[in-house]
Amino acid sequence: MPPRPAVPDDPAERIRIKRIYRAARVSDGTRILVDRLWPRGVSKERARLSCWLKEIAPSDDLREWFHENPGKWENFRELYEKELAEQDDFLREIAGYAQDGMVTLLYASKDEEHNNAVVLRDRLSALVKTENA
């Protein structure tokens, strides 16, 4: 069995994102689904989630708007950041997991560079850096 990758010393670097369709790994640490809808074709057993925080996902209105306007990434990012500003308890819960080890935010989007998990990871990393400063 290959050695488990080292956990970064900086908790802000312990927050990763990953498509839920990729295989679960022990190195994922705490696996959190951050989509509002359950991903198609994924069983709960295969997902191997620590938790599903659909409340941290973009609102239905924002999610549907971005789906219809995928070219408006910066607008989506800004609007989702505003929604996240109202989710302090959930942000702090996830940030707390990063204090203890790796955290993997799971999403279903095919676009690996433009999705809610990217925005959420960046927001959480900034939060953890501020709290550990």
Secondary structure, DSSP 8 states (H G I E B T S, - for coil): --------SSGGGGEEEEETTS---GGG-EEEE--SS--TT--HHHH--SEE-GGGS--HHHHHHHHH-TT-HHHHHHHHHHHHTT-HHHHHHHHHHHHHS-EEEEE--S-SSSSHHHHHHHHHHHHHHHHT-
